[in-house]
Amino acid sequence: ESYTDLDLLLCFVDCLFRKDNRIALKKNLELR
């Protein structure tokens, strides 16, 4: 299988999510 633009986009988003995951979790905890 060859990678499509969508696959690359999903990977990019996933990388961003992982990078900002700690910040997001911290904000979620503060909101509760």
N, C-alpha and C positions, 0 to 999 in steps of 0.2 A: 504493500500500500504506500501511496505517496501522500505527503502532507498537503493539506489544502490550506487556503488562507484562513478558513474558519478554525482549523486545528491550531494554527499558529496564534490566532487571536485568543482562543480559549487558553492556550498555554501561557500567553502573555498576561492575561487577566488573572490566571491562577497564581502566577509568580507575584503579581502585585498584591493579591489577596494574602498570600503567605507573608510577604514583606510587611504588610500593614496589619497583619492578624493580631499581633500583640497590642497595638494601639487601639484597634477596634474593640478587643476584649476589655481593655482598660476602660474605654469610654462606656461600654455596656455595663460594666460593674458600677461605674460612677453614677449612671442613670438610675440604677435600681435603688 
